[in-house]
C-alpha cells in the first residue's frame, strides 16, 4: 500500500544567536512532515503491515527532503528523529506501525549510516496541535550535545482520518552545548552507542 499524501511541508530552523552569543556556524534543523490518509481510521485491524509499508516509503521520502533542505551531503547529517500524530479516528498503534518496523532503514540510507536508534514519539491529536520530534546523534547515542528536538504544527492536520508523520535531520547539535559527554567528532558509530 502506498501513502495517500494530502500535503508535505518542509522547513529549516537556523539558530544564529543564543542567549546573546553568536552561534557560528549556525545550528540547523530540517523537518519534513507528510499528512496522509489513515487507511484504518475508525476500525480495528489486526494486520498493520500496510502501515509499515507506508512507513518505509515515508522514511526515505522525508529523510531525503530534510537532507535536500539542509543542502548537505547525506554523510554530513549529524542527528535525526521521527514522530507521528494520529487523528481522533485512529489509534496510537497506527503511529507505531508507521514509525518502527520499517521507516528507519530508508531514513538511515538518506543520512548515510545511522548506527544509533532513531528517537521517536507518537501521540493522538487534532489540527494545529504540536508534535515534538525528538533528536539524537545518528551514529552514537552517547553524544549529549545532540539530545534535542523540534516542534512542528500543521494548522489543518491531522484531520480525524489522517496521520501526520514527521522526520527531522540536523547538521549540528544544540547551540553552545556544554554538558559534557562524548564529542560528536570522537564518535565511532559502530555499536550505536559510542
N, C-alpha and C positions, 0 to 999 in steps of 0.2 A: 504494500500500500504506500502511495506517495502522499506527502503532506499537501493538504489543500490550504495554501497560504493566502491570507487576505492582505497582509502587508508585512514588509520588512523595514525596520528602522535601524540605522547605523549611526553612531556618534562617537566622537573622541573628546575626552576631557584632558586638558593640559593644565598643569599647575606650575605657574611661573614664580609665585611668591607665596610663602607660608610663614605666618607669624612675623611679618616684616622682613623676612630674609629671602633673598633671591634663591631660586631653585635652578641650578644650572648643571646640566641641561634640564629643561622642564620634564617632570614626570608625565607620562601619557598612558591613559587607559582607553581602550576602544571597547565598545559594547554593541553587539548586534542582536536585535530582537525580532523574532518571527511570531506573528499572530496567525494561528492555524485553527482550522475546524477540528473539534474533538469528535472523532467518529463514534465514540462510545458514550457521548453525553446522554444522561437521562436513563441509562440502563446498566445493569451489572453484566459484565462479560468476563468469563473466566480466562480466556486466552488473550493476553495483551500483546502478542507478538507483532501485530500490525503497528502498534505504537512504538515498539522497539525498532522496527524498520524505519519509521519516521525519525526517530532519534538519530540513527546512523546517517540519514540524509541531511538532517539539520546540523549535526556536528561538523561536517565538512563545509557546508554552505556558510554557516555563521562564523566558524573559525577562519575560513578564507576571507570573509568580509571584514573581520577585525584586523587581520594582518594587512590587507589592502588599505584599510582606512588609516592605519598607522604608517603606511608607506615603508615597511621594513621587509627584509627577507625573513622567511619562517624561522631560521636559526636565531634571529635577533629577538624573538619573543622571549620574555622572561617569566611571566606568570599567566595563569588562566583560571577560569571558573565558569560555572554553569548554574542555571536556575530555571524553574518553571512555575507558573501560576495557572491553575485550572479555574475556569469559570464555575458558577454555582451548580451547574448540572453535571459536573464531572466529579471525580474523586482524586484524592492525593496519589493513589496508586497509578493513575494515568500519567501524572507528572513523573513519578518514579520510573515507569516503563520507558518514557522518552529519555530520561537523563542517564540511567545507569547501565543497562546491559551493553548498549552499542554506540552511544554518542561519543564516548571517549576516544576510541581508535581513530575515527576520522578527524577529530579535533587535534589529537596528537600529531597526525600527519600534517595538518595545517600549520602547526607550530614547530615542526621538526623535533622529534624525540618525545619529550613529555614522560619522564620516568615516574614522576610523582602522581598520586591520586589527584583527580580533578575535584577541587572543593565544590560542593553543591548545596542548594537549598530548594525547597518546594513548599508551596502554600496554595491555599484556595483564596480567591478574591474576586473583585469586580473591576469595572472600568476605572482607570486612573489610580488604582491602588499601587503603592510602592512595592517593588520586588527587589530584594537585596541579592546581589550576585557576589558570593564570597570569592576571594582570590588567594592563591598560594603559588609559590615558585613552581615552575613546570617540571623541574628535574630533581629538586631536593626540598622536601617538606620542612627541614630544619632551618631554612633561610628565613629568619624572622622579619627581615626588612620587607618581605613581600606578603606578609599576612595583611590583607587589606580587603576592600570590597568596593562595589559601585552600585548605586541605586538607579533603577530605571522605572519609568512610568509611561504608560501609553494612555492618553485621555479616553480613548474609546475601546479599551481592551483590558482584560478579556471579557467578552460578552458571555452570557450564560453557557453557550455551547462551544466555547473556544478554549484554547490553551495558549498562553504567552510563554515562549521559550527564549531564553537569553543566554548568550555566550559572551564572555569578556576575555580580552587578551591585553597584556601590557608590555611595554618595552623597558620597564623600570620598576623599582619598588616604591615605598612611600617617600614623600619628601622629607629630607633631613632625618632619615631613620637612624636611631642610635640606642636601641635596646639590646644590643649585643647579638650573640648567636653566630651561626655560620655565615660568612660573607658570600654573596652571590658568585663572585669570581673564584671562590675556593670550592664551590660545589662540584662534585664528581658526577653525580647524576646516574649512578649505576643501580642503586637499590631504591631510589625514590625518596630516600630519607636525607642523605648527605651528599 
